[in-house]
Amino acid sequence: MKDFIKIDLNIGDQLTSISCGHIVVEFIKFLAYQRLQIPYTYQWLKQIVTTRKASEIINESYQSERHFRVASTALDNLDFIMKSILKEIDGTILPEEICIALGATPITCKEIYRLLLPTICHKPQCHSTHIANDQKIQQNVFKNIVTSEELSKVFFSSLAPTNMYVFLKKNPVSNQDIVCHDSFVLVNGYKIPRSCKVVVLDFKAKNHENVACCNKFQVFGDVISKNLDHLNINGDDSERDFNEIESTEFTKWYQSTYVMKGFKDCIVNGNSVTNMWRVS
């Protein structure tokens, strides 16, 4: 594989399902902006689209109207993807991995970011002293990400606006549905191009005893026990083959039903058309 980067964050034993989901969606926002899939930060995109929806622009230009449709559609799709991921992370079966692929299609993706989630997370009702507060975790995670020299090399090269595909990996339990089928569909998998840049962010805990306290909660106890029993099935993550995404009898991959289409800013006479949205 041409470019492969693995960043070990080692924070899994500090995470609740809420903080884990928060970190994942914040990383997606960060990635969309850093890889130039949206021309503004997520917060700014949300603000200008919301302002434009509430305004009444008279004699709006074709460029402005078209750019609003593009920007609002991208925002809606991105929001749907993130809400769906939050729902899955907070569900009974925690995804093992979340993948964000950037490219025209999954089989021609230019970059793929593979987030290895903790085997289990603390639940909100857990009062373990190992849990760190959400703000502290986010600061630590993004400090590691932003200061990563290897990752900065990936971000140094520009990437034209393209499509963002999101996948998640889960282990089925019995015969129950393990995803919301309005949000994700089962896929057999994809072979990742050898020219694709692969970045792996490992959130897994190194001390699984720190989350054992969650077994005391009966609602989640059965699933957690099964996860703990299978901790070593996949072996050392450093030895895994990240060249493909493949569903098997024991592992299922699901693809988001929504795809975010990247876009550039619309400049007319040297100014962004969004300037008109803010003053209307």
C-alpha positions as CSV (number, residue, x, y, z in Angstrom):
1,M,0.0,0.0,0.0
2,K,1.3,3.4,-1.0
3,D,0.5,5.4,2.1
4,F,-0.5,3.9,5.5
5,I,-0.6,5.8,8.8
6,K,-1.7,4.4,12.1
7,I,-2.2,6.7,15.1
8,D,-2.7,5.0,18.5
9,L,-4.9,7.3,20.7
10,N,-5.3,4.7,23.5
11,I,-8.3,6.4,25.2
12,G,-10.9,3.7,24.9
13,D,-11.1,2.9,28.6
14,Q,-12.1,6.5,29.3
15,L,-15.0,6.7,26.9
16,T,-18.7,6.6,27.5
17,S,-20.9,5.9,24.5
18,I,-21.8,9.6,24.4
19,S,-18.3,10.9,24.4
20,C,-17.2,8.3,21.9
21,G,-20.0,9.4,19.5
22,H,-19.1,13.0,20.1
23,I,-15.5,12.4,19.1
24,V,-16.4,10.5,16.0
25,V,-18.7,13.2,14.6
26,E,-16.3,16.0,15.5
27,F,-13.6,14.2,13.6
28,I,-15.9,13.9,10.6
29,K,-16.6,17.6,10.7
30,F,-12.8,18.3,11.0
31,L,-12.0,15.9,8.2
32,A,-14.6,17.4,5.8
33,Y,-13.1,20.9,6.2
34,Q,-9.4,19.9,6.3
35,R,-9.8,17.8,3.2
36,L,-11.6,20.6,1.4
37,Q,-14.9,18.8,1.0
38,I,-16.7,21.8,2.5
39,P,-15.2,25.3,1.9
40,Y,-16.1,26.5,5.4
41,T,-15.9,25.0,8.9
42,Y,-19.0,22.9,9.8
43,Q,-20.2,25.6,12.3
44,W,-19.9,28.3,9.7
45,L,-21.7,26.2,7.0
46,K,-24.5,25.5,9.4
47,Q,-24.8,29.2,10.3
48,I,-24.9,30.6,6.8
49,V,-27.3,27.9,5.5
50,T,-29.7,28.5,8.5
51,T,-29.5,32.2,7.9
52,R,-30.2,31.9,4.2
53,K,-33.2,29.6,4.9
54,A,-34.7,32.3,7.2
55,S,-34.0,35.2,4.8
56,E,-36.0,36.6,1.9
57,I,-33.5,37.5,-0.9
58,I,-35.0,39.6,-3.7
59,N,-33.6,39.1,-7.2
60,E,-31.2,36.4,-6.1
61,S,-28.7,35.5,-8.8
62,Y,-28.6,32.1,-10.4
63,Q,-25.2,31.4,-8.9
64,S,-26.4,32.2,-5.4
65,E,-29.5,30.1,-5.7
66,R,-27.6,27.1,-7.1
67,H,-24.9,27.4,-4.5
68,F,-27.5,27.4,-1.7
69,R,-29.0,24.2,-3.0
70,V,-25.6,22.5,-3.2
71,A,-24.5,23.7,0.3
72,S,-27.8,22.9,2.0
73,T,-27.9,19.4,0.4
74,A,-24.4,18.7,1.5
75,L,-25.1,19.9,5.0
76,D,-28.3,17.9,5.3
77,N,-26.5,14.7,4.1
78,L,-23.6,15.3,6.5
79,D,-26.0,15.9,9.4
80,F,-28.0,12.7,8.6
81,I,-24.7,10.7,8.5
82,M,-23.6,12.0,11.8
83,K,-26.9,11.5,13.6
84,S,-27.1,7.9,12.3
85,I,-23.6,7.2,13.6
86,L,-24.5,8.7,17.0
87,K,-27.5,6.4,17.1
88,E,-25.5,3.3,16.3
89,I,-22.7,4.1,18.8
90,D,-25.3,4.6,21.5
91,G,-27.1,1.4,20.6
92,T,-26.8,-2.1,22.2
93,I,-24.1,-3.2,19.8
94,L,-21.2,-0.8,19.5
95,P,-19.6,-0.7,16.0
96,E,-16.1,-2.1,15.9
97,E,-15.0,0.3,13.2
98,I,-16.2,3.3,11.3
99,C,-14.7,4.1,7.9
100,I,-14.8,7.4,6.0
101,A,-13.9,7.1,2.3
102,L,-13.2,10.0,0.0
103,G,-13.5,9.5,-3.7
104,A,-15.8,9.3,-6.7
105,T,-16.8,5.7,-5.6
106,P,-15.7,3.4,-2.8
107,I,-13.7,1.3,-5.2
108,T,-11.8,4.3,-6.5
109,C,-11.4,6.2,-3.2
110,K,-8.4,8.5,-2.9
111,E,-8.3,8.4,0.9
112,I,-9.9,6.3,3.6
113,Y,-9.9,7.0,7.4
114,R,-10.6,3.9,9.6
115,L,-11.6,4.6,13.1
116,L,-11.1,1.5,15.4
117,L,-13.6,2.0,18.2
118,P,-13.2,0.6,21.7
119,T,-14.5,-2.9,22.2
120,I,-17.0,-1.5,24.7
121,C,-17.7,1.9,26.2
122,H,-18.9,2.9,29.6
123,K,-22.6,3.6,29.7
124,P,-23.9,7.0,30.9
125,Q,-25.1,5.5,34.2
126,C,-21.6,4.2,35.0
127,H,-19.7,6.1,37.7
128,S,-16.3,4.6,37.1
129,T,-13.4,6.8,38.1
130,H,-11.7,5.9,34.8
131,I,-14.2,8.0,32.8
132,A,-12.8,11.3,31.6
133,N,-15.1,14.2,30.9
134,D,-16.0,14.8,27.3
135,Q,-14.2,18.1,27.0
136,K,-10.9,16.7,28.3
137,I,-11.1,13.7,25.9
138,Q,-11.9,15.9,22.9
139,Q,-8.9,18.2,23.7
140,N,-6.6,15.2,24.1
141,V,-7.8,13.5,20.9
142,F,-7.5,16.5,18.7
143,K,-4.2,17.5,20.1
144,N,-2.8,14.1,19.1
145,I,-4.5,14.4,15.7
146,V,-3.4,18.0,14.9
147,T,0.1,17.5,16.1
148,S,0.6,14.3,14.2
149,E,3.5,14.9,11.7
150,E,2.5,11.9,9.6
151,L,-1.1,13.0,9.3
152,S,0.0,16.6,8.4
153,K,1.8,15.1,5.4
154,V,-1.6,13.7,4.2
155,F,-3.3,17.0,4.8
156,F,-0.5,18.9,3.0
157,S,-1.6,17.6,-0.4
158,S,-4.9,19.0,-1.6
159,L,-7.9,16.9,-2.4
160,A,-10.5,18.2,-4.9
161,P,-14.1,18.0,-3.7
162,T,-15.5,14.5,-4.2
163,N,-17.9,12.2,-2.4
164,M,-17.8,11.1,1.2
165,Y,-18.9,7.6,1.9
166,V,-19.3,6.2,5.5
167,F,-19.2,2.6,6.5
168,L,-19.5,0.8,9.9
169,K,-18.5,-2.6,10.9
170,K,-20.5,-4.7,13.4
171,N,-20.6,-8.2,14.8
172,P,-24.1,-9.7,14.6
173,V,-25.6,-11.0,17.8
174,S,-28.2,-13.9,17.3
175,N,-30.5,-13.0,14.4
176,Q,-31.5,-9.5,15.5
177,D,-31.2,-6.5,13.3
178,I,-28.1,-4.7,14.3
179,V,-28.4,-1.4,12.4
180,C,-31.2,1.0,11.5
181,H,-32.0,0.0,8.0
182,D,-33.3,3.4,7.1
183,S,-29.7,4.7,7.7
184,F,-27.4,1.8,6.7
185,V,-27.5,-1.0,4.2
186,L,-25.5,-4.3,4.2
187,V,-22.6,-4.5,1.7
188,N,-20.4,-7.4,0.7
189,G,-17.4,-5.1,0.8
190,Y,-14.9,-3.3,-1.4
191,K,-11.3,-3.7,-2.4
192,I,-9.4,-0.5,-1.5
193,P,-7.1,0.7,-4.3
194,R,-3.4,0.3,-3.7
195,S,-2.9,4.0,-4.5
196,C,-5.4,5.0,-1.7
197,K,-4.0,6.7,1.4
198,V,-5.1,4.8,4.5
199,V,-5.2,6.5,7.9
200,V,-6.1,4.4,10.9
201,L,-7.1,6.0,14.2
202,D,-7.1,3.5,17.0
203,F,-9.3,4.4,20.0
204,K,-9.2,0.9,21.6
205,A,-8.5,0.6,25.3
206,K,-5.3,-1.1,26.4
207,N,-6.7,-2.0,29.8
208,H,-10.0,-3.8,29.5
209,E,-10.4,-4.1,33.3
210,N,-11.3,-0.4,33.4
211,V,-14.6,-1.1,31.6
212,A,-15.4,-4.3,33.4
213,C,-17.6,-2.4,35.8
214,C,-20.2,-2.0,33.1
215,N,-21.0,-5.7,33.4
216,K,-22.9,-4.8,36.5
217,F,-25.7,-3.2,34.4
218,Q,-27.9,-6.1,33.3
219,V,-29.4,-4.3,30.3
220,F,-26.0,-4.4,28.5
221,G,-24.4,-7.2,30.4
222,D,-24.9,-10.0,27.9
223,V,-23.6,-8.1,24.9
224,I,-20.6,-6.8,26.9
225,S,-19.7,-10.2,28.1
226,K,-19.7,-11.6,24.6
227,N,-17.5,-8.7,23.4
228,L,-15.0,-9.4,26.2
229,D,-15.0,-13.1,25.4
230,H,-14.0,-12.3,21.8
231,L,-11.4,-9.6,22.4
232,N,-8.6,-11.6,20.8
233,I,-10.4,-13.1,17.8
234,N,-8.9,-10.6,15.3
235,G,-5.4,-10.7,16.9
236,D,-3.1,-7.7,16.9
237,D,-4.6,-4.7,15.0
238,S,-1.1,-3.8,13.8
239,E,-1.1,-7.0,11.8
240,R,-4.5,-6.5,10.2
241,D,-4.9,-6.1,6.5
242,F,-6.5,-2.7,5.8
243,N,-6.7,-3.2,2.1
244,E,-10.3,-4.2,2.0
245,I,-13.7,-3.9,3.6
246,E,-15.3,-7.4,3.6
247,S,-18.4,-8.8,5.2
248,T,-18.1,-12.4,6.5
249,E,-20.1,-14.9,8.5
250,F,-18.9,-13.2,11.7
251,T,-18.5,-9.6,10.6
252,K,-20.9,-7.4,8.7
253,W,-20.2,-4.1,7.0
254,Y,-22.9,-1.5,6.4
255,Q,-22.8,1.6,4.2
256,S,-24.7,4.8,5.0
257,T,-27.6,5.4,2.7
258,Y,-26.5,9.0,2.4
259,V,-23.4,10.3,0.7
260,M,-22.1,13.8,1.1
261,K,-21.0,15.5,-2.1
262,G,-18.1,17.9,-1.6
263,F,-18.3,21.4,-3.1
264,K,-16.2,24.6,-3.5
265,D,-17.1,28.1,-2.6
266,C,-19.0,30.2,-5.2
267,I,-17.1,33.4,-6.0
268,V,-18.7,36.2,-8.0
269,N,-16.8,39.4,-8.7
270,G,-14.2,38.4,-6.1
271,N,-16.7,37.8,-3.3
272,S,-18.4,34.7,-2.0
273,V,-22.1,34.6,-2.7
274,T,-22.7,33.7,0.9
275,N,-21.9,37.3,1.8
276,M,-25.4,38.2,0.5
277,W,-27.0,35.5,2.6
278,R,-25.6,37.0,5.8
279,V,-26.8,40.6,5.1
280,S,-30.3,39.8,3.8
